[in-house]
């Protein structure tokens, strides 16, 4: 004798689907009540990258040393720079603009999770010099580390996030996705808030940094679609000589 005919009716099939949904919801609620679901979520979100970010740099160095390695590289934080939207006329009007070359650099551990590198620059040419009283786009100007050398009249310090420090015998390197490292022997056009203490801050963020060559060609240090870059190309043909002539 076969099963009753009503078991195969559309109504019965819909009823079974409803019952399955009810059972699934009840089962999930029971897991939540037991604390199992949060545990599973935590396990899934506990990726290596998140584990590294949750540890201090000293802890990362200790773990790296325990694994038999002498160096480790970590990604740095991604930041926003409001000044990147300014145009070149605003930069020349409100900020100090110089051509400078880095002389020395030194990296420091800042707190438990950050590394900063302090560069000492020598000014080669001043395009625009403005007082650093107002700078709406600049972060707070930090004090230079006490062990940095004294500055000459044509020099300044410029801090940059990222760098390499040695912790527990391990070289810990933190990258900077916003701004590459400045290279010794290279020259840069920089848009700065230059303070009387000799510490400078990038007024237009990474957009206000250009590498300049012997033929005075200006190459944006960071590739993006900001209007300062397009204006430098359209108005001055990426030539430092044309920019300087515009200021006369």
C-alpha positions in Angstrom: 0.0 0.0 0.0 1.5 3.3 -1.1 1.7 6.6 0.8 -1.4 8.7 1.1 -2.0 10.9 -2.0 -2.1 14.1 0.0 1.6 13.8 0.8 2.4 14.6 -2.8 0.0 17.5 -3.1 1.5 21.1 -3.6 0.0 22.2 -0.3 1.9 19.5 1.6 5.2 20.4 -0.2 4.8 24.0 0.8 4.1 23.0 4.3 7.3 20.9 4.5 9.3 23.9 3.2 7.8 26.1 5.9 8.6 23.5 8.6 12.2 23.2 7.4 12.6 27.0 7.6 11.2 27.1 11.1 13.5 24.3 12.2 16.5 26.1 10.7 15.7 29.4 12.5 15.2 27.5 15.8 18.6 25.7 15.3 20.4 29.0 14.6 18.8 30.6 17.6 20.0 27.8 19.8 23.5 28.2 18.5 23.5 31.9 19.3 22.2 31.2 22.7 25.0 28.7 23.3 27.6 31.2 22.0 28.7 29.0 19.1 27.9 31.3 16.3 30.0 34.2 17.6 32.9 31.7 18.1 32.6 30.6 14.5 32.6 34.2 13.2 35.6 35.0 15.3 37.5 32.1 13.9 36.6 33.1 10.3 37.7 36.7 10.8 40.9 35.8 12.5 43.1 36.1 9.4 46.9 36.5 9.5 46.7 40.2 8.5 44.2 41.0 11.3 46.4 39.0 13.8 49.4 41.1 12.8 47.5 44.4 13.2 46.2 43.4 16.6 49.8 42.9 17.9 52.3 45.5 18.9 55.4 45.8 16.7 57.5 44.5 19.6 55.3 41.4 19.7 55.6 41.0 16.0 59.4 41.2 16.3 59.4 38.6 19.1 57.3 36.2 17.0 59.4 36.7 14.0 62.6 36.0 16.0 61.0 32.8 17.4 60.3 31.7 13.8 64.0 32.0 13.1 63.7 35.1 10.9 65.6 38.3 11.2 63.3 40.7 9.3 59.6 41.3 8.8 57.7 43.7 6.6 54.3 45.1 7.5 51.8 47.3 5.6 51.3 50.8 6.9 47.9 52.5 7.4 46.2 54.2 4.5 45.4 57.9 5.2 43.6 60.8 3.6 45.1 64.2 2.8 42.5 67.0 2.4 45.2 69.3 0.8 45.5 67.0 -2.2 42.5 68.8 -3.8 44.2 72.3 -3.9 45.3 73.8 -7.2 48.7 75.1 -8.0 47.8 78.8 -7.5 46.6 78.1 -4.0 49.8 76.2 -3.3 52.0 79.0 -4.5 49.9 81.7 -2.7 49.6 80.0 0.7 52.6 77.6 1.1 56.3 77.4 1.0 57.4 75.7 -2.2 61.0 74.6 -2.5 63.3 72.3 -4.4 65.2 70.3 -1.8 67.3 67.1 -1.4 67.3 64.7 1.5 70.6 64.5 3.4 70.0 62.0 6.1 67.1 60.0 7.6 66.3 58.1 10.8 63.4 56.0 11.8 61.7 55.8 15.2 59.2 53.6 16.9 56.1 55.7 17.8 54.0 54.1 20.5 53.3 50.4 20.0 52.1 50.3 16.5 53.7 52.9 14.3 57.1 53.8 12.8 58.0 57.3 11.6 61.0 58.4 9.6 62.5 61.9 10.0 64.3 63.3 6.9 66.8 66.2 7.0 66.5 68.2 3.8 68.7 70.9 2.3 66.9 73.6 0.3 68.4 74.1 -3.2 65.9 76.6 -4.6 63.0 78.5 -3.0 60.1 79.0 -5.4 57.7 80.5 -2.8 58.1 81.4 0.8 55.1 81.9 3.1 54.7 82.1 6.8 53.4 78.9 8.4 50.7 80.6 10.5 47.7 79.1 8.7 47.5 75.7 7.1 44.0 74.2 7.1 45.1 71.0 5.4 48.1 70.2 7.5 48.2 67.7 10.4 49.6 68.9 13.7 53.3 69.7 13.5 55.2 67.2 15.8 58.3 68.1 17.7 61.6 66.8 16.2 63.3 64.0 18.1 65.9 65.3 20.5 68.7 63.2 19.1 68.5 64.7 15.6 71.3 67.1 14.6 71.0 70.8 14.6 69.8 72.4 11.4 71.6 74.9 9.2 69.7 77.9 7.9 68.9 76.2 4.6 67.8 72.9 6.1 64.5 71.5 7.5 63.1 68.3 9.0 60.3 66.4 7.3 58.6 63.4 9.0 57.1 60.6 7.0 55.1 57.6 8.2 56.9 54.2 7.8 60.4 53.1 7.9 62.6 50.4 9.5 63.6 49.9 13.1 65.4 47.1 14.9 63.4 45.5 17.7 64.8 42.5 19.7 67.4 42.0 16.9 64.7 41.9 14.2 64.5 44.5 11.4 60.8 45.6 11.4 59.8 47.5 8.3 56.5 49.4 8.0 55.5 50.5 4.5 53.7 53.6 3.5 51.1 53.1 0.8 50.5 56.9 0.5 54.1 58.2 0.0 57.2 56.3 -1.1 60.6 56.8 0.6 62.7 59.8 -0.3 66.0 58.8 -2.0 69.4 60.3 -1.2 70.8 62.1 -4.2 67.4 62.9 -5.7 65.8 66.3 -5.7 62.2 67.1 -5.0 59.8 69.9 -5.4 57.9 70.1 -2.1 54.8 72.1 -1.1 55.3 72.7 2.6 54.1 74.2 5.8 57.6 75.2 7.0 57.6 76.3 10.7 60.1 78.4 12.6 61.2 75.3 14.5 62.6 73.9 11.2 60.0 71.1 11.1 57.9 71.0 7.8 54.7 69.2 7.0 53.4 68.5 3.5 50.7 71.0 2.8 49.2 69.2 -0.2 50.0 65.7 1.0 51.8 63.4 -1.4 50.2 65.2 -4.4 52.4 68.2 -3.6 55.6 66.2 -4.1 57.4 66.1 -7.5 60.7 64.6 -8.3 62.9 66.9 -10.5 65.6 65.8 -12.8 68.7 67.7 -14.2 66.7 69.0 -17.1 64.1 70.4 -14.6 61.4 67.9 -15.6 58.8 67.5 -12.8 57.6 64.0 -12.2 54.7 63.5 -9.8 56.0 61.4 -6.9 52.6 59.7 -6.5 50.4 58.9 -9.5 46.8 60.2 -9.1 44.2 62.2 -11.0 44.3 65.4 -8.8 44.0 68.7 -10.5 47.4 69.9 -9.3 49.0 67.2 -11.5 46.9 68.1 -14.5 47.6 71.8 -14.0 51.4 71.2 -13.8 51.2 69.4 -17.1 48.8 71.7 -18.9 50.1 75.1 -17.7 53.8 74.4 -17.1 54.5 71.3 -19.3 55.9 69.7 -16.1 58.9 72.1 -16.3 60.4 73.7 -13.2 61.7 76.6 -15.3 58.2 77.5 -16.4 56.9 77.3 -12.9 59.7 79.6 -11.7 59.0 82.1 -14.5 55.3 82.2 -13.5 56.4 83.4 -10.0 58.4 86.4 -11.4 
